[in-house]
Amino acid sequence: MASNPIYKIVFYNRNEVYELFARQIYQSDMYGFIEVEEYAFGERSTMIVDPSEEKLKAEFSGVIRSYIPMHSIIRIDEVEKEGAVRATEVKEGKSFAPIPFPKPVMAAQPDPSGDN
């Protein structure tokens, strides 16, 4: 792959599925979140305007870093170049069940009676 990878992130956000591209993505220090930086929006030279793409450009303009909950992420791919970003509404009647937020794992406690 390229020395400067680009990632395609697909995640669920408020009844929509977002497909975005970014140059930096990593696990956050905040438990249960992925950090996304350096969003990449491909420059289009055509006169056709995609309202979905324009909506996402406006929503993420000025954003330095996003913290996306792990349970909202559908897929992350490393790609060769960025493509069109999109927001697809989850239609009524179709369900999307996000994975429950992860719970911390408790270490096994010794038996107070001394019996193991």
Beta strands, then each sheet from edge to edge (+ up, - down):
strand 1: 6-13
strand 2: 16-27
strand 3: 33-39
strand 4: 65-69
strand 5: 73-79
strand 6: 86-89
sheet 1: 4+ 3- 2+ 1- 5+
sheet 2: 4+ 3- 2+ 6-
end
